[in-house]
């Protein structure tokens, strides 16, 4: 299995945050929101929060792990992706059926 690029990892973390962020504490949500959605650096968040960069890093790391654990247990993102793939497959089948019907109607 290929490793995610940093951009892919950030995108997944953001998707997890958008799905499960409400399960985090208010403080975790604020820090993770600034980090992921507002793209603030750890140093910028630390200054804003009046704390250390290491403390912010720890909050981001623990919050991200919590979000991953929520997904592992609940699987909402995985289920949404599965449903999306199923809809795409059905749309391809429908397009194929429409083309076949069009060819059959053209034969008349």
C-alpha positions as CSV (number, residue, x, y, z in Angstrom):
1,X,0.0,0.0,0.0
2,X,1.4,3.4,-1.0
3,X,2.0,6.0,1.6
4,X,0.0,9.2,1.5
5,X,1.7,12.4,0.5
6,X,1.6,15.2,3.1
7,X,-1.2,16.9,1.1
8,X,-3.2,13.6,0.9
9,X,-2.7,13.1,4.7
10,X,-3.8,16.7,5.4
11,X,-6.9,16.2,3.1
12,X,-7.8,13.1,5.0
13,X,-7.3,14.8,8.4
14,X,-9.6,17.6,7.2
15,X,-12.2,15.2,6.0
16,X,-12.1,13.4,9.4
17,X,-12.3,16.7,11.2
18,X,-15.3,17.8,9.1
19,X,-17.0,14.5,9.8
20,X,-16.1,14.0,13.5
21,X,-14.9,17.4,14.7
22,X,-18.0,17.9,16.8
23,X,-16.8,15.0,19.0
24,X,-13.7,16.9,20.0
25,X,-13.6,19.3,23.0
26,X,-14.1,23.0,22.3
27,X,-10.4,23.6,22.8
28,X,-9.3,20.8,20.5
29,X,-11.8,21.9,17.9
30,X,-10.5,25.5,18.0
31,X,-6.8,24.4,17.6
32,X,-7.5,21.8,14.9
33,X,-9.7,24.2,13.0
34,X,-7.0,26.9,13.0
35,X,-4.4,24.3,11.9
36,X,-6.4,22.4,9.2
37,X,-9.0,24.8,7.9
38,X,-7.3,28.2,8.4
39,X,-3.8,26.7,7.7
40,X,-2.2,28.4,10.6
41,X,1.3,27.2,11.7
42,X,1.8,25.6,15.0
43,X,3.8,28.7,16.1
44,X,0.9,31.0,15.1
45,X,-1.6,28.9,17.0
46,X,0.7,28.8,20.0
47,X,1.1,32.6,20.0
48,X,-2.7,33.0,19.6
49,X,-3.4,30.5,22.5
50,X,-0.6,31.9,24.7
51,X,1.1,28.5,24.9
52,X,4.0,26.6,23.5
53,X,4.4,25.2,20.0
54,X,5.0,21.8,21.5
55,X,1.7,22.0,23.4
56,X,-0.1,22.9,20.2
57,X,1.6,20.1,18.4
58,X,0.5,17.7,21.1
59,X,-3.1,18.8,20.8
60,X,-3.1,18.5,17.1
61,X,-1.5,15.0,17.3
62,X,-3.9,13.7,20.0
63,X,-6.9,15.2,18.2
64,X,-6.0,13.7,14.9
65,X,-5.5,10.3,16.6
66,X,-8.9,10.7,18.2
67,X,-10.5,11.5,14.8
68,X,-8.8,8.5,13.2
69,X,-10.1,6.3,16.1
70,X,-13.6,7.6,15.5
71,X,-13.3,6.6,11.9
72,X,-11.9,3.2,12.8
73,X,-14.9,2.6,15.1
74,X,-17.7,4.3,13.1
75,X,-16.5,4.1,9.5
76,X,-18.6,7.0,8.3
77,X,-16.0,8.2,5.8
78,X,-15.4,4.7,4.5
79,X,-19.1,4.2,4.1
80,X,-19.5,7.5,2.3
81,X,-16.7,6.5,-0.1
82,X,-18.2,3.1,-0.7
83,X,-21.6,4.7,-1.5
84,X,-20.0,7.2,-3.8
85,X,-18.2,4.4,-5.7
86,X,-21.5,2.5,-5.9
87,X,-23.4,5.5,-7.3
88,X,-20.6,6.1,-9.9
89,X,-20.9,2.5,-11.0
90,X,-24.7,2.8,-11.3
91,X,-24.3,6.0,-13.3
92,X,-21.9,4.2,-15.7
93,X,-24.4,1.3,-16.1
94,X,-27.2,3.8,-16.7
95,X,-25.2,5.6,-19.4
96,X,-24.5,2.3,-21.0
97,X,-28.1,1.3,-21.0
98,X,-29.1,4.7,-22.5
99,X,-26.6,4.2,-25.3
100,X,-27.9,0.7,-26.0
101,X,-31.5,1.9,-26.0
102,X,-30.5,4.7,-28.4
103,X,-28.8,2.2,-30.7
104,X,-31.9,-0.1,-30.6
105,X,-34.2,2.8,-31.3
106,X,-32.1,3.8,-34.2
107,X,-32.5,0.4,-35.7
108,X,-36.2,0.7,-36.1
